[in-house]
Every structure is written in structure tokens, then in C-alpha cells.
Amino acid sequence: MATFLSHETCPTIKNILLLDSEGKRVAVKYYSDEWPTNSAKLAFEKSIFTKTHKTNARTEAEITMVENNIIIYKFVQDLHFFVTGGDDENELILATVLQGFFDAVTLLLRNNVDQREALENLDMILLCLDEIVDGGIILETDGSIIAGKVATHSVDDGAPLSEQTISQALATAREHLTRSLLK
């Protein structure tokens, strides 16, 4: 008899949010029906931004609770990264998802992680979200693998400018991997 993983045994993500320094959307993806309308989603985003924006989550990820949800977050330049899970989720798993998203974005933006660069490469950031989580289920948390898959999608589109950007991103990924192996 085959056994299947049920939603109850798999850790699930409710949303991944990338907001700017004023709490406005850059890229968001919701995987839960908990916020059925756009106004409910915007209200949730405003509440977590209001609760977290004065913290110093620049060196390491921080954790907080909002409306019975665990939120892991990290800030870089003028971007605020958030991953939300239910209050029964494992914080370390949520933090791993956040770190994978952050690492992939850093690689794809060639270490130039700021709002302008993120908006110019919004297609790649949205592809990152699709590679990390599908329907709330975590697919991948390794930033270099996520960035590699996103780069492959972009190269498939056949845009010469994308290929140049992707090759630079892959070169940066190789450089980071080499540096981490030499430590």
C-alpha cells in the first residue's frame, strides 16, 4: 500500500513577501486562503511591516508572531524579505526558506540587492518564488539551485540580454561557491 504525505505532515508556507522600505509590495506570493481579498492581503502586509520595520534584522533573520502566524524576516538595503507559516510550523524550516529566497535573489541580482534592481528583474524574482514553493509546499531551499533554475528559464526565453545577465549571475554563483569551499 502506498503512503502519501498529507498536508498535515508537510511543512507549509502561507506566503512569501518582498516589500520596500515603506512597506509597499515589490513581489508577493500567497499560498493560503487565509487572506481571501487583496485588501486583506494588503492589511496583513501593513501589519507585519508596522510590527517589524523598526527592528534591526539586517545581519540575521528575526522572528515574530502576527495574527497567529510565525513570520521570519530579514532586511537588506531598502528591501524587506518575509516568510510566513502557521503558529505550529518549525521556525528553522521557515528560516531556511527565507535564506534560500534571499540567497537566490542575491545571486540573480549579482549582490546588488536593492529595490531598483529588484524591480528591474522582477520576472526573475517571481520565478524564484515559483521555484521555492508551490501551493504552500516547499520545493527547494538552496539559493544556488534556485538561481540556476531561474537562470535556465530565462535562457530558454532566448533574449540575448538575459543570457548575458544570466552568465554573470552564474559566474557570481560559482565565485560564491568557490569562496565557501575555500573557507
C-alpha positions in Angstrom: 0.0 0.0 0.0 1.4 3.4 -1.0 1.7 6.1 1.6 1.2 9.7 0.7 2.4 12.8 2.5 -0.6 14.7 3.7 -0.7 18.5 4.1 -0.6 18.0 7.8 2.8 16.2 7.8 4.5 18.6 5.3 5.6 22.0 6.5 3.7 24.6 4.6 4.3 28.2 3.8 1.4 30.7 3.9 3.2 33.5 1.9 6.5 35.0 0.9 6.7 38.7 0.8 9.2 41.2 -0.6 8.4 44.7 0.5 10.2 48.0 0.1 11.4 50.3 2.9 7.9 51.9 3.1 6.0 48.6 3.3 4.8 48.6 -0.3 4.8 45.5 -2.4 7.8 44.6 -4.6 6.9 40.9 -5.1 4.4 38.8 -3.1 3.0 35.3 -3.3 0.2 33.9 -1.2 -0.3 30.1 -0.8 -3.1 30.3 1.8 -6.8 31.2 1.6 -6.4 33.0 5.0 -6.4 36.3 3.2 -9.2 36.0 0.6 -9.2 39.5 -0.8 -6.5 41.9 -2.0 -7.4 44.3 0.8 -7.0 41.6 3.4 -3.6 40.8 2.0 -2.6 44.5 2.0 -3.8 44.9 5.6 -1.7 41.8 6.6 1.4 43.2 4.8 0.9 46.6 6.6 0.5 44.9 10.0 3.7 42.9 9.7 5.6 45.9 8.2 4.4 48.1 11.1 5.5 45.5 13.6 8.9 44.8 12.1 10.3 47.9 10.4 12.0 49.3 13.4 13.8 46.1 14.3 17.4 45.5 13.2 17.0 42.4 11.1 20.0 43.2 8.8 22.6 40.8 10.0 20.5 37.8 10.9 16.9 36.8 10.3 14.5 37.7 13.1 11.2 36.1 14.2 7.9 37.5 15.3 4.2 36.4 15.7 1.4 38.3 13.9 -2.2 37.1 13.9 -1.2 33.5 15.0 1.4 33.3 12.2 5.1 32.9 12.6 7.0 35.4 10.5 10.7 35.1 9.7 12.2 38.2 8.2 15.4 39.9 7.1 16.2 43.4 5.7 18.8 44.3 3.1 19.2 47.8 1.8 15.7 49.0 1.1 14.1 45.5 0.7 12.3 43.6 3.4 12.1 39.8 3.0 9.3 37.9 4.9 8.3 34.2 5.1 5.0 33.3 6.9 4.0 30.0 8.4 1.3 28.8 10.8 2.0 29.0 14.5 2.6 25.2 14.5 5.4 25.4 11.8 9.0 24.8 12.6 10.8 28.2 12.7 14.1 26.7 11.4 12.3 25.4 8.2 10.8 28.8 7.7 14.2 30.4 8.2 15.7 28.0 5.7 13.1 29.1 3.1 13.8 32.7 3.8 17.6 32.2 3.4 17.1 30.3 0.2 15.0 33.1 -1.3 17.4 35.7 -0.1 20.5 33.8 -1.4 18.8 33.2 -4.8 17.8 36.9 -5.2 21.4 38.0 -4.1 22.9 35.7 -6.8 20.5 36.8 -9.5 20.9 40.5 -8.8 24.7 40.0 -8.6 25.0 41.2 -5.0 23.2 44.4 -5.9 20.2 43.8 -3.7 18.1 47.0 -3.7 14.6 48.0 -4.7 15.5 49.5 -8.1 17.5 46.3 -9.2 14.7 44.1 -7.8 12.0 45.9 -9.8 14.2 45.8 -13.0 14.5 42.0 -12.5 11.0 41.3 -11.1 10.5 38.4 -13.6 13.4 36.6 -12.1 12.3 37.2 -8.5 8.8 35.9 -9.3 10.4 32.8 -10.9 12.4 32.4 -7.7 9.2 32.3 -5.7 7.8 29.6 -8.1 10.9 27.5 -7.7 10.9 27.7 -3.9 7.2 27.0 -3.0 4.3 25.5 -5.0 0.9 25.7 -3.4 2.5 26.2 0.0 4.7 23.1 -0.3 8.4 23.8 -0.1 10.2 22.6 -3.2 13.8 23.9 -2.8 15.7 26.0 -0.3 19.2 26.0 -1.8 19.8 29.5 -3.2 22.3 28.5 -5.9 20.0 25.7 -7.2 17.0 28.1 -7.2 19.1 30.8 -9.0 20.3 28.2 -11.5 16.8 27.0 -12.3 15.6 30.6 -12.8 18.7 31.3 -15.0 17.7 28.3 -17.1 14.2 29.6 -17.5 15.5 33.0 -18.6 18.0 31.5 -21.1 15.2 29.4 -22.6 13.3 32.6 -23.4 16.2 33.4 -25.8 16.7 37.0 -25.0 20.4 37.9 -25.6 20.4 40.5 -22.9 19.1 37.9 -20.4 21.8 35.4 -21.4 24.5 38.0 -20.6 22.9 38.7 -17.2 22.4 35.0 -16.5 26.0 34.2 -17.3 27.1 37.0 -15.0 24.8 35.6 -12.3 26.2 32.0 -12.8 29.7 33.4 -12.6 28.8 35.1 -9.3 27.3 31.8 -8.1 30.4 29.9 -9.0 32.5 32.6 -7.2 30.4 32.3 -4.0 30.6 28.5 -4.1 34.4 28.6 -4.6 34.7 31.1 -1.7 32.6 29.0 0.6 34.6 25.9 -0.2 37.9 27.6 0.5 36.8 28.9 3.9 
